[in-house]
Amino acid sequence: MYYIELNQLALYSPLDLYYTHMNWNSTEFRYKGFNKLFEILQRQSTNVRIDKPETTDMGVPPSSLQSFLARNSEFPGVVITNHAHGFKNR
C-alpha cells in the first residue's frame, strides 16, 4: 500500500510535466516499491507526463504526507506536483 498525494497542481496542458517527490528514508519503498509505483503511474497516465526525482536529497514538499512521516519515517508515500524544485505560482 502506498500513499499518493496530488499537490500544487496547476491547470493541465499537454506540455505540462508532473514530478514525483518521495520519502527517501523509507528503505523498502526506496529499493522495491518506488520503481514499480513509478512504472504504474506512467502506464496509467497516458495523457500526462510524469518524471522521477533528479536527486534523492530533495525530499517531500510541504504536504499532508509529512504528517504521516512525522509518526512513521518509513511510511511509503509519493507527492505529485507541477514543480521539480520549488513551487511556482502561475
C-alpha positions as CSV (number, residue, x, y, z in Angstrom):
1,M,0.0,0.0,0.0
2,Y,1.3,3.4,-1.0
3,Y,0.1,6.9,-0.2
4,I,-0.2,9.1,-3.3
5,E,-0.9,12.8,-2.9
6,L,-1.7,15.2,-5.7
7,N,-0.5,18.6,-4.5
8,Q,0.0,22.0,-6.0
9,L,-1.1,21.0,-9.5
10,A,-1.9,23.8,-11.9
11,L,-4.3,23.7,-14.9
12,Y,-3.2,20.9,-17.2
13,S,-1.9,21.4,-20.7
14,P,-0.4,18.7,-23.0
15,L,3.1,20.2,-22.5
16,D,2.9,20.0,-18.7
17,L,5.3,17.7,-16.8
18,Y,4.5,16.5,-13.3
19,Y,7.1,15.4,-10.8
20,T,7.2,12.8,-8.1
21,H,8.6,13.6,-4.7
22,M,9.1,10.8,-2.1
23,N,10.3,9.9,1.3
24,W,13.8,8.6,0.6
25,N,14.1,7.4,4.3
26,S,11.7,4.6,3.6
27,T,14.1,1.8,2.7
28,E,11.6,-0.7,1.5
29,F,9.9,1.9,-0.7
30,R,13.2,3.3,-2.0
31,Y,14.6,-0.1,-3.1
32,K,11.5,-2.0,-4.1
33,G,8.3,0.0,-4.4
34,F,9.2,3.3,-6.0
35,N,10.2,2.0,-9.4
36,K,7.2,-0.3,-9.5
37,L,4.9,2.5,-8.5
38,F,6.5,4.9,-11.0
39,E,6.0,2.4,-13.8
40,I,2.3,2.0,-12.9
41,L,1.9,5.8,-12.8
42,Q,3.5,6.2,-16.2
43,R,1.5,3.4,-17.7
44,Q,-1.9,4.7,-16.3
45,S,-1.1,8.4,-17.2
46,T,-1.4,8.2,-20.9
47,N,-2.1,12.0,-21.3
48,V,0.2,13.2,-18.6
49,R,4.0,13.1,-18.4
50,I,5.4,12.2,-15.0
51,D,9.1,12.4,-14.2
52,K,11.3,10.9,-11.5
53,P,13.2,13.0,-9.0
54,E,16.5,14.3,-10.3
55,T,18.1,13.7,-6.9
56,T,17.3,11.9,-3.7
57,D,18.1,14.8,-1.4
58,M,15.1,17.0,-2.3
59,G,12.7,15.1,0.0
60,V,9.0,15.8,0.2
61,P,7.5,19.3,-0.3
62,P,5.0,20.7,2.3
63,S,2.1,18.3,2.1
64,S,-0.2,16.0,4.1
65,L,2.3,13.2,3.6
66,Q,4.6,14.9,6.1
67,S,2.1,14.3,8.9
68,F,2.3,10.6,8.3
69,L,6.1,10.8,8.1
70,A,6.2,12.5,11.5
71,R,4.6,9.4,13.0
72,N,6.5,6.9,10.9
73,S,9.6,7.9,9.0
74,E,9.3,4.6,7.0
75,F,5.8,5.5,5.6
76,P,5.8,4.9,1.9
77,G,4.4,7.9,0.1
78,V,4.7,10.0,-3.0
79,V,3.6,13.6,-3.7
80,I,3.0,14.5,-7.3
81,T,3.4,18.2,-8.1
82,N,3.9,20.5,-11.1
83,H,7.3,21.6,-9.9
84,A,10.6,19.8,-9.6
85,H,12.3,22.0,-7.1
86,G,10.2,24.9,-5.8
87,F,6.6,25.9,-6.1
88,K,5.8,28.3,-9.0
89,N,2.6,30.2,-8.6
90,R,1.2,30.8,-12.1
